């Protein structure tokens, strides 16, 4: 196999892995926000006087949910633009 074919195959597999990483992070965040909003509305409906305190805690948890998906996006961008796998492949291929 030529070096160019190996590099193209590695880049295509990396693109698929990045798509899976970003999509699972988005789906997980969406599920988390749905559950968070539902539980907040249940809590506010049961005890309306606690709604301001619950709202503050809800925003903290929402920020943490967003942070998890942003870490996934950062890792995906790292794999896309500075692939450590590509460096290792090029290092072990005889010239």
C-alpha positions as CSV (number, residue, x, y, z in Angstrom):
1,X,0.0,0.0,0.0
2,X,1.3,3.4,-0.9
3,X,1.8,6.2,1.6
4,X,-0.8,8.3,0.0
5,X,-3.4,5.6,0.2
6,X,-2.7,5.0,3.9
7,X,-2.9,8.7,4.6
8,X,-6.2,9.0,2.7
9,X,-7.7,6.0,4.5
10,X,-6.6,7.3,7.9
11,X,-8.1,10.7,7.2
12,X,-11.4,9.2,6.1
13,X,-11.6,7.0,9.2
14,X,-10.7,10.0,11.4
15,X,-13.5,12.0,9.7
16,X,-16.0,9.2,10.5
17,X,-14.8,9.0,14.1
18,X,-15.1,12.8,14.5
19,X,-18.7,12.7,13.2
20,X,-19.6,10.0,15.6
21,X,-17.9,11.8,18.5
22,X,-19.7,15.1,17.8
23,X,-23.1,13.5,17.1
24,X,-23.1,11.4,20.3
25,X,-22.1,14.5,22.3
26,X,-25.0,16.4,20.8
27,X,-27.5,13.6,21.4
28,X,-26.3,13.2,25.0
29,X,-26.6,16.9,25.6
30,X,-30.1,17.0,24.1
31,X,-31.3,14.2,26.3
32,X,-29.7,15.8,29.4
33,X,-31.4,19.1,28.7
34,X,-34.7,17.4,28.1
35,X,-34.5,15.6,31.4
36,X,-33.2,18.7,33.2
37,X,-36.1,20.9,31.9
38,X,-38.7,18.3,32.7
39,X,-37.5,17.8,36.3
40,X,-37.3,21.6,36.8
41,X,-40.9,22.0,35.7
42,X,-42.0,19.2,37.9
43,X,-40.2,20.7,40.9
44,X,-41.5,24.2,40.2
45,X,-45.1,22.9,39.8
46,X,-44.9,21.1,43.1
47,X,-43.4,24.0,45.1
48,X,-43.7,27.3,43.2
49,X,-41.9,29.2,46.0
50,X,-38.7,27.1,45.3
51,X,-38.7,28.0,41.6
52,X,-36.0,30.8,41.8
53,X,-33.6,28.5,43.8
54,X,-34.3,25.6,41.4
55,X,-33.7,27.9,38.4
56,X,-30.3,28.9,39.6
57,X,-29.3,25.3,40.1
58,X,-30.7,24.4,36.7
59,X,-28.5,26.9,35.0
60,X,-25.4,25.6,36.7
61,X,-26.2,22.1,35.6
62,X,-27.0,23.3,32.1
63,X,-23.6,24.9,31.9
64,X,-22.0,21.7,32.9
65,X,-23.9,19.8,30.3
66,X,-22.7,22.3,27.6
67,X,-19.1,22.0,28.9
68,X,-19.1,18.2,28.4
69,X,-20.2,18.5,24.7
70,X,-17.7,21.3,24.1
71,X,-14.9,19.1,25.4
72,X,-16.0,16.5,22.8
73,X,-15.9,19.1,20.1
74,X,-12.4,20.2,21.1
75,X,-11.2,16.6,21.0
76,X,-12.8,16.2,17.6
77,X,-11.1,19.3,16.2
78,X,-7.8,18.1,17.6
79,X,-8.2,14.8,15.7
80,X,-9.2,16.7,12.6
81,X,-6.5,19.2,12.3
82,X,-3.6,17.8,14.3
83,X,-4.1,14.1,14.0
84,X,-1.6,12.2,16.3
85,X,-2.4,9.1,14.3
86,X,-1.2,10.6,11.1
87,X,2.2,11.5,12.6
88,X,2.6,7.9,13.9
89,X,1.7,6.4,10.5
90,X,4.2,8.7,8.7
91,X,6.9,8.0,11.2
92,X,6.8,4.2,10.6
93,X,6.4,4.2,6.8
94,X,9.8,3.6,5.0
95,X,10.7,6.4,2.7
